Amino acid sequence: MKFLALSVLLVLGACSFAERSPDSLQIPPETLSKLKKLYPDQSEDFIVERFKNADSPLMKWRSFPPYYYELYDRLNRDLNSKKFTAMKGLCAGDAHLENFGFLYLPDNKSSVFSLNDLDDVSPCYLLSDTLRLLVGHRIVDSSVSVSEWHKAYIDGLKGAKRSLPEVLKKLEKKSIKNGTELSKKNKKLFESKKCDGEYANLSTKEKRTLDSYLSGLGYKYVFACMRTKESGGSAGLSRFVFQAIDGKQNLLTMELKPLANPAPLYNSQSPARISYLQSGIKSFWGFDYMKYYYPVILDGVGFLARPLWNGNEGVALEDLDTAGIKEVSLHQAFTLGKLHSLSRSNMSQLKAEELEKMSGLIESRWRAEMNE
């Protein structure tokens, strides 16, 4: 009865292309209080600025993954339904529209479409991972059909085949064409050898940390910055961005990105996080990618080492029209289903009607609490 009572709160989301209201950039007091508890290492001013920088519904959805899981946990307690905690497995943790893309593999000069950000990978309730993606799609475009989305997801679970939509075929060609070239932004950074803006010079301690890591690989860095983003899900976390050479003058261009805090429900510390990330890379991307993407622990902190290649093309909302969003959302649902098929839980029992109700409840609550 609780589920039916709350289901009447469902509010269909307006498309994110709508004009933004100044009020939507103000944090409700209760929401701010929750964010301060979820981000104890960040000041209130920084959290407020992060919220203001998230000037679209998608950016708000992207920027605070732990808030979504905290909301999911609250809804679970309110409804007292076993559906929320029935199926466990290895989840991506932060599946959303712009966390998918093509990963380039130099060995055979090909690209594979997948979730391209596994910083939050951890064991979790598979339904929470599924709703993280679906609700994000519905927030971007309320016309995304839950029944069609559900069918695509189940097709992925069952190992069906699905052709890439045209919009993703274009992105795939771009990925293969660019190969291991640097993006314009990174190329400019390494040519100028100047750390400014969100790129800062390394401290003495950070230099020692990077030197120690690279010496183990037989490399020495020639230029490096610490990048601290001011918006998005990894805002406030500083990452190493550098170029290094070995004795044969082989050039290494990459970043060390700190592992984001996993969802509060499934919190774990290193080395368990490292093990989960290794499993995620191997299972979600394939063994061949472990040569280019791998976790490391530096000074007790977990990082993901990854190349700064332009060939790693990600889906961007700005490149999609309404039809493209629908095509991409269905293919991403299919892709997530393929990833979840690796877990033992039988998610194929999930019905479209249940998914519709649950996603609607989460979306309506989230919009109210985020001034959307």
Stockholm file with secondary structure:
# STOCKHOLM 1.0

chainA/1-372         MKFLALSVLLVLGACSFAERSPDSLQIPPETLSKLKKLYPDQSEDFIVERFKNADSPLMKWRSFPPYYYELYDRLNRDLNSKKFTAMKGLCAGDAHLENFGFLYLPDNKSSVFSLNDLDDVSPCYLLSDTLRLLVGHRIVDSSVSVSEWHKAYIDGLKGAKRSLPEVLKKLEKKSIKNGTELSKKNKKLFESKKCDGEYANLSTKEKRTLDSYLSGLGYKYVFACMRTKESGGSAGLSRFVFQAIDGKQNLLTMELKPLANPAPLYNSQSPARISYLQSGIKSFWGFDYMKYYYPVILDGVGFLARPLWNGNEGVALEDLDTAGIKEVSLHQAFTLGKLHSLSRSNMSQLKAEELEKMSGLIESRWRAEMNE
#=GR chainA/1-372 SS CHHHHHHTTCCCCCCTTSCCCGGGGSCCHHHHHHHHHHCTTSCHHHHHHHHHHCCSHHHHHHHCHHHHHHHHHHHHHHHTCGGGGSCEEEECSCCCGGGEEEEEETTTTEEEEEECCCTTCEEEEHHHHHHHHHHHHHHHCTTSCHHHHHHHHHHHHTTCCCCCCHHHHHHHHHHHHHTTCCCHHHHHHHHHTCCCTTEECCCHHHHHHHHHHHHTTTEEEEEEEEEECSSSTTTTCEEEEEEEEETTCCEEEEEEEECCCCCGGGCCCTTHHHHHHHHHIIIIICGGGGGTSEEEEETTEEEEEEECCTTSEECCGGGCCHHHHHHHHHHHHHHHHHHHTTSSSCGGGCCHHHHHHHHHHHHHHHHHHTTC
#=GC SS_cons         CHHHHHHTTCCCCCCTTSCCCGGGGSCCHHHHHHHHHHCTTSCHHHHHHHHHHCCSHHHHHHHCHHHHHHHHHHHHHHHTCGGGGSCEEEECSCCCGGGEEEEEETTTTEEEEEECCCTTCEEEEHHHHHHHHHHHHHHHCTTSCHHHHHHHHHHHHTTCCCCCCHHHHHHHHHHHHHTTCCCHHHHHHHHHTCCCTTEECCCHHHHHHHHHHHHTTTEEEEEEEEEECSSSTTTTCEEEEEEEEETTCCEEEEEEEECCCCCGGGCCCTTHHHHHHHHHIIIIICGGGGGTSEEEEETTEEEEEEECCTTSEECCGGGCCHHHHHHHHHHHHHHHHHHHTTSSSCGGGCCHHHHHHHHHHHHHHHHHHTTC
//
